[in-house]
C-alpha cells in the first residue's frame, strides 16, 4: 500500500514538474529588457548633405509611375524610385547612397507629395546604415521639411528632420535635382553594450527551475 502511494505521488509530482518546466521554457513572447542591458549611449547630432537625382526620362529612369488615375490632374498618381544620392549637384559626382521608396500626389488642388523613402548610404562613415523618411513634401515651396522617423545600423534609434530644396527641375520631363540637408540625432554609432547581468525574467526562470530541482531531489530521497 505504501509502495502504491509512493508511486502515485511520484507520477503526480513528475506531471506537475513537467508542466511547470514547459510553462517556464515557453514563457511570454515578450519581456522588458530595459533594465537588463546597460545601454551605454552618447547622443550625437549629425548633419548630412547630399543631392537627390529624380530622373523620369532617358534610357535608365530612376523614378517610374506605377499607378495613374485618369482625369485626376495627377492626384493619386504613385511613383516608385531608386534615386542616386550624390556628394555634389553634378550627376557625375560621387554616389554616396540611394533613395529607395515611393511618393504619391496626395493633394487635390496643389502639387504635394507624400514621401515614403529610405536613404541607404553606401559610402563613407555611414556605409551600410539607413534613415527612413515619412512626410508631406509641397514641392513648389523653396524649402520643405520632413521628419526622420527611424534608422538602421549606425542610425539605430535615430530621429530628426530633412530639409529639401529643389536646385534644378525640367517641367517637360519632370526630372529634378533636390538638395537635402538632414539633421539626425542618434547614439554612439548605434551600438549598445549588453550587460552581463541576466534579465529579471531570466533570473526568475532560473530560480524556479532551481527550486523545482531541489524539491525533486529531496522528494526522491524519501
Secondary structure, 3 states (H helix, E strand, C coil): CHHHHHHHHHHHHHHHHHHHHHHHHHCCCCCCCCCCCCCCCCEEEEEEEEEEEECCCCCCCCEEEEECCCCCCCCCCEEEEEEEEECCCCCCCCEEEEEEEEEEECCCCCCEEEEEEEEEECCHHHCCCEEEEEEEEECCCCCEEEEEEEEEHHHCCCEEEEEEEEEEECCCCCCEEEEEEEEEEEEHHHCCCCCCCCCHHHHHHHHHHHHHHHHHHHHHHC
